[in-house]
Amino acid sequence: MEPIDLRSDTVTKPDAEMRRAMAEAEVGDDVFGEDPTVNRLEEEGAAAAGMEAALFVPSGTMGNQIALHLHGRPGGEVICEAGCHIVNYEVGGMAAISGLLPRVLSAPQGLLDPAAVEAAIAPDEGYAYTVLIEIENTANMAGGTIYDRPRLEAILDVGRRHRLPVHFDGARVFNAAAALGVSVTSLAAGFDSLMISLSKGLGAPVGSLLCGRRDFIQKARRVRKMLGGGMRQAGILAAAGLIALRKGPDRLPEDHENASRLAHGLAGLRGIELDPATVRTNIVIFRLTPELCGGSAAAFLGRTEEAGVLGGAVNSEKVRFVTHRDVSRAQIDAAIERIARI
């Protein structure tokens, strides 16, 4: 039985078009700025973000950490949401690499309240100084929830009034744009930097883009080199990234529809607490009650794996499934049936 892999949208395989483009890619030494395919990807990525320039990096984590390093200074605090990626899934990089501290705020649905952000800014020299505000859109561990433009604008206004840069972790920003029916450019306007993942919903095998002003990206190149991110003939990877950037966004609504279908199917099962109306993008998170596998996410996922459905745990009682281009509507229906038998 072929497993249905809903662990993450990072598990997608490059399709035939990507593999062909990778094999035929025109390449050069990107550390010298001489790889034409990388240069093309960076130009198109910057244009999609509505920013002056972009830098191709191996991972979203590296892109975020470069931005934090350039915006902050040792001993400074970064205001961010408690469940965000830079705090929970980047191996303490902000502290280890840049000497930064997170000022985490709890927020419903993972979406920061502008008033709470302003209240968290250090009031005087007796506190660690605030150096940066960070948002994540979509909010990954909150279930793919979305910041709309009015809330983003209110947070940017806080940053402007306090002369603080604002970084946008947009690993799934194309999902947010698709769900809202707007452009990425409109969501990213006014931010000092934006990280876009090419290897999540867009389907590339590897790589992300860090976008910002031209002088910022020039400095980012040096930090990328320091972190070991100079990839030489990286056009082989950038070729797949170009296809992901050009073609990936148009098919994201299909992933969102599949996630909604999955959520509605699971919500009717005993032992699962899930409101399908909260599922707006490609992430489905639900809580288990004690009547199903004792309420244990680990026990439940062990059972689903035996049934041929792979997922991930958010915590001891919450489970996450993520839809992506390698999972069809028919497979979503099969996953619901397999879980129903459990």
C-alpha positions as CSV (number, residue, x, y, z in Angstrom):
1,M,0.0,0.0,0.0
2,E,1.4,3.3,-1.1
3,P,1.6,5.7,1.9
4,I,-0.2,9.1,1.6
5,D,2.4,11.5,2.8
6,L,0.8,14.5,4.6
7,R,3.7,15.3,6.9
8,S,4.6,18.5,5.1
9,D,4.6,20.3,1.7
10,T,8.4,19.9,1.8
11,V,8.1,16.2,0.8
12,T,7.3,16.9,-2.9
13,K,9.5,15.5,-5.6
14,P,10.7,17.5,-8.5
15,D,8.6,16.7,-11.6
16,A,9.8,15.8,-15.1
17,E,9.9,19.5,-16.2
18,M,12.0,20.5,-13.2
19,R,14.4,17.6,-13.7
20,R,14.8,18.4,-17.4
21,A,15.4,22.1,-16.5
22,M,18.0,21.1,-13.9
23,A,19.8,18.9,-16.4
24,E,19.9,21.6,-19.0
25,A,20.6,24.6,-16.7
26,E,23.2,27.2,-17.8
27,V,25.5,27.6,-14.9
28,G,28.4,29.6,-13.6
29,D,30.1,30.3,-10.2
30,D,27.4,32.0,-8.1
31,V,29.8,33.1,-5.4
32,F,31.3,35.3,-8.1
33,G,27.8,36.3,-9.2
34,E,28.3,34.5,-12.6
35,D,25.5,31.9,-12.6
36,P,23.0,33.2,-15.1
37,T,20.2,30.9,-13.9
38,V,20.6,32.0,-10.3
39,N,20.7,35.6,-11.4
40,R,17.4,35.1,-13.3
41,L,15.7,33.4,-10.3
42,E,16.8,36.3,-8.0
43,E,15.5,38.9,-10.5
44,E,12.1,37.2,-10.9
45,G,11.9,36.6,-7.2
46,A,12.5,40.2,-6.4
47,A,9.9,41.3,-8.9
48,A,7.3,38.9,-7.4
49,A,8.0,40.4,-4.0
50,G,8.0,44.0,-5.3
51,M,11.4,44.5,-3.9
52,E,14.7,45.7,-5.3
53,A,16.8,42.5,-5.1
54,A,16.8,38.9,-3.9
55,L,19.3,36.3,-2.8
56,F,19.1,32.6,-3.4
57,V,19.8,30.6,-0.2
58,P,19.8,26.9,0.5
59,S,17.0,27.1,3.1
60,G,14.3,29.3,4.6
61,T,16.1,29.0,7.9
62,M,19.2,30.5,6.4
63,G,17.2,33.3,4.8
64,N,15.5,34.2,8.1
65,Q,18.8,34.0,10.0
66,I,20.6,36.3,7.6
67,A,17.8,38.8,7.9
68,L,17.9,38.7,11.7
69,H,21.6,39.0,11.7
70,L,21.5,42.1,9.6
71,H,18.6,43.8,11.2
72,G,19.6,43.1,14.8
73,R,22.6,43.4,17.1
74,P,23.8,41.3,20.0
75,G,21.7,41.6,23.1
76,G,18.7,42.9,21.2
77,E,15.2,41.5,21.3
78,V,13.0,40.4,18.4
79,I,9.3,40.7,18.9
80,C,7.5,37.7,17.4
81,E,4.7,35.3,17.9
82,A,5.2,32.4,20.4
83,G,4.7,29.6,17.9
84,C,6.7,31.1,15.1
85,H,9.3,29.3,13.1
86,I,12.3,31.4,14.0
87,V,11.8,30.6,17.7
88,N,10.7,27.0,17.6
89,Y,12.3,25.4,14.4
90,E,15.6,27.2,13.7
91,V,17.7,25.5,16.4
92,G,18.2,28.6,18.5
93,G,19.9,30.3,15.5
94,M,19.0,33.9,16.5
95,A,20.9,33.5,19.8
96,A,23.8,31.3,18.6
97,I,24.5,33.3,15.4
98,S,23.5,36.8,16.2
99,G,23.2,37.1,20.0
100,L,19.5,38.0,19.8
101,L,16.7,37.2,22.2
102,P,13.1,36.5,21.3
103,R,10.3,38.6,22.9
104,V,7.5,36.1,22.3
105,L,3.9,37.1,22.4
106,S,1.0,34.7,22.6
107,A,-1.6,35.4,19.9
108,P,-4.9,33.8,18.8
109,Q,-4.5,31.9,15.6
110,G,-0.8,32.9,15.6
111,L,-1.5,36.4,14.4
112,L,0.1,39.2,16.3
113,D,-2.0,42.1,17.6
114,P,-0.5,45.4,16.7
115,A,-1.3,46.9,20.1
116,A,0.4,44.0,21.8
117,V,3.5,44.5,19.6
118,E,3.7,48.1,20.5
119,A,3.3,47.3,24.2
120,A,6.2,44.8,24.0
121,I,8.7,47.4,22.8
122,A,11.4,48.0,25.4
123,P,10.4,51.2,27.3
124,D,13.8,52.4,28.5
125,E,17.5,51.5,28.9
126,G,16.8,49.2,31.8
127,Y,15.5,46.6,29.3
128,A,17.1,44.7,26.5
129,Y,16.6,47.0,23.5
130,T,14.1,46.0,20.8
131,V,15.7,45.7,17.4
132,L,13.2,44.0,15.1
133,I,9.6,43.0,14.7
134,E,8.9,39.7,12.9
135,I,5.8,38.2,11.4
136,E,5.1,34.8,9.8
137,N,2.5,34.6,7.0
138,T,1.0,32.0,6.8
139,A,1.3,31.1,10.5
140,N,2.6,27.6,10.2
141,M,1.9,26.0,13.6
142,A,-1.4,27.9,14.0
143,G,-2.8,26.0,11.1
144,G,-1.9,28.1,8.1
145,T,-3.8,31.2,9.3
146,I,-3.4,34.4,7.4
147,Y,-2.5,38.0,8.1
148,D,-4.6,40.3,5.9
149,R,-3.2,43.6,4.6
150,P,-4.9,45.8,7.2
151,R,-3.3,43.9,10.1
152,L,0.1,43.9,8.4
153,E,-0.2,47.6,7.8
154,A,-1.0,48.3,11.5
155,I,2.1,46.3,12.5
156,L,4.3,48.1,9.9
157,D,2.9,51.4,11.3
158,V,4.2,50.4,14.8
159,G,7.6,49.7,13.3
160,R,7.7,53.0,11.5
161,R,6.7,55.0,14.5
162,H,9.4,53.3,16.6
163,R,12.0,53.2,13.9
164,L,12.1,49.4,14.0
165,P,12.7,47.2,10.9
166,V,10.1,44.5,10.2
167,H,10.9,41.1,8.7
168,F,8.4,39.0,6.9
169,D,8.9,35.2,7.2
170,G,6.9,34.4,4.1
171,A,7.8,30.7,3.7
172,R,4.2,30.2,2.5
173,V,3.4,33.8,1.5
174,F,2.1,32.5,-1.9
175,N,-0.4,30.4,0.0
176,A,-1.5,33.5,1.9
177,A,-1.8,35.5,-1.3
178,A,-3.8,32.7,-3.0
179,A,-6.2,32.4,-0.1
180,L,-6.8,36.2,0.0
181,G,-6.9,36.6,-3.8
182,V,-4.2,39.2,-3.8
183,S,-0.6,39.5,-5.0
184,V,2.5,38.7,-2.9
185,T,3.7,42.2,-3.8
186,S,0.7,43.7,-2.0
187,L,1.3,41.7,1.1
188,A,5.0,42.4,1.2
189,A,4.8,46.2,0.6
190,G,6.5,48.2,3.3
191,F,8.5,45.4,4.8
192,D,12.3,45.7,5.2
193,S,12.9,42.0,4.2
194,L,10.9,39.0,3.0
195,M,11.9,35.3,3.0
196,I,10.1,33.1,0.4
197,S,10.4,29.3,0.4
198,L,10.6,27.7,-3.0
199,S,10.6,24.1,-1.5
200,K,7.3,24.2,0.4
201,G,4.0,24.7,-1.5
202,L,5.7,25.8,-4.7
203,G,7.3,22.4,-5.1
204,A,11.1,23.0,-5.7
205,P,13.4,20.4,-4.3
206,V,15.5,22.9,-2.4
207,G,16.0,26.6,-1.9
208,S,14.5,29.9,-0.7
209,L,14.8,33.6,-1.5
210,L,15.6,36.5,0.8
211,C,14.3,39.8,-0.7
212,G,14.9,43.4,0.3
213,R,16.6,46.6,-0.7
214,R,19.7,46.3,-3.0
215,D,22.1,47.4,-0.3
216,F,20.6,45.0,2.2
217,I,20.9,42.0,-0.2
218,Q,24.5,43.0,-0.9
219,K,25.3,42.7,2.8
220,A,23.2,39.5,2.9
221,R,25.6,37.9,0.4
222,R,28.5,38.3,2.8
223,V,26.5,36.7,5.7
224,R,25.4,33.8,3.4
225,K,29.1,33.2,2.7
226,M,29.9,33.3,6.4
227,L,27.2,30.7,7.1
228,G,28.4,28.4,4.3
229,G,25.7,29.2,1.9
230,G,27.8,30.0,-1.2
231,M,26.8,27.2,-3.6
232,R,29.0,27.8,-6.7
233,Q,27.2,26.3,-9.8
234,A,23.8,26.6,-8.1
235,G,21.9,27.1,-11.3
236,I,21.2,23.4,-11.3
237,L,19.0,24.1,-8.3
238,A,17.8,27.5,-9.3
239,A,16.4,26.1,-12.6
240,A,13.9,24.0,-10.5
241,G,13.3,27.1,-8.4
242,L,12.4,29.1,-11.5
243,I,9.7,26.6,-12.5
244,A,8.4,26.6,-8.9
245,L,8.2,30.4,-8.9
246,R,6.6,30.6,-12.3
247,K,4.1,27.8,-12.1
248,G,3.7,26.8,-8.4
249,P,1.4,29.7,-7.3
250,D,-1.3,29.0,-9.8
251,R,-2.0,25.5,-8.5
252,L,-2.0,26.4,-4.7
253,P,-5.8,26.7,-4.6
254,E,-6.0,23.0,-5.4
255,D,-4.0,22.3,-2.2
256,H,-6.3,24.6,-0.3
257,E,-9.4,22.8,-1.6
258,N,-7.9,19.4,-0.7
259,A,-7.1,20.7,2.8
260,S,-10.7,21.9,3.3
261,R,-12.0,18.5,2.0
262,L,-9.7,16.7,4.4
263,A,-10.8,18.9,7.3
264,H,-14.5,18.3,6.6
265,G,-13.9,14.6,6.4
266,L,-12.0,14.4,9.7
267,A,-14.3,16.8,11.6
268,G,-17.1,14.2,11.5
269,L,-15.0,11.5,13.2
270,R,-15.3,10.6,16.8
271,G,-12.3,11.7,18.9
272,I,-11.2,14.5,16.6
273,E,-11.9,18.2,17.5
274,L,-11.7,20.3,14.4
275,D,-13.6,23.3,13.0
276,P,-13.2,23.1,9.2
277,A,-14.0,26.8,8.9
278,T,-10.5,27.5,10.4
279,V,-8.7,25.8,7.5
280,R,-8.0,28.4,4.9
281,T,-4.8,27.3,3.3
282,N,-3.0,23.9,3.1
283,I,-2.5,23.1,6.8
284,V,-5.0,21.1,8.9
285,I,-4.4,20.9,12.7
286,F,-6.7,19.2,15.0
287,R,-6.9,18.0,18.7
288,L,-7.5,14.5,19.8
289,T,-9.8,13.7,22.6
290,P,-9.1,10.8,25.1
291,E,-11.6,8.5,23.3
292,L,-9.2,8.2,20.3
293,C,-5.8,6.7,21.1
294,G,-6.1,8.1,24.6
295,G,-5.8,11.6,23.2
296,S,-2.1,10.9,22.3
297,A,-0.8,12.3,19.0
298,A,2.1,9.9,19.0
299,A,-0.2,6.9,19.4
300,F,-2.6,8.2,16.8
301,L,0.2,8.8,14.2
302,G,1.5,5.3,14.9
303,R,-1.9,4.0,13.9
304,T,-2.3,6.2,10.8
305,E,1.2,5.2,9.6
306,E,0.1,1.5,9.9
307,A,-2.9,2.5,7.8
308,G,-0.8,4.2,5.2
309,V,-1.2,7.9,6.1
310,L,1.7,9.9,7.3
311,G,1.3,13.1,9.5
312,G,3.1,15.1,12.2
313,A,2.6,16.0,15.8
314,V,2.2,19.6,16.9
315,N,2.3,18.6,20.6
316,S,1.2,15.7,22.7
317,E,-2.4,16.0,21.7
318,K,-2.5,17.9,18.4
319,V,-1.8,16.5,14.9
320,R,-0.9,18.3,11.7
321,F,-1.6,17.2,8.1
322,V,-0.3,19.3,5.2
323,T,-1.6,19.1,1.6
324,H,0.7,19.6,-1.4
325,R,1.0,19.0,-5.1
326,D,2.0,15.3,-4.8
327,V,-1.3,14.4,-3.0
328,S,-4.4,14.2,-5.2
329,R,-8.1,14.6,-4.3
330,A,-8.5,10.9,-4.6
331,Q,-5.7,10.3,-2.1
332,I,-7.3,12.8,0.3
333,D,-10.5,10.7,0.1
334,A,-8.5,7.6,0.7
335,A,-6.8,9.2,3.7
336,I,-10.1,10.0,5.2
337,E,-11.4,6.5,4.7
338,R,-8.2,5.0,6.3
339,I,-8.4,7.2,9.3
340,A,-12.1,6.6,9.7
341,R,-11.3,2.9,10.0
342,I,-9.0,3.7,13.0
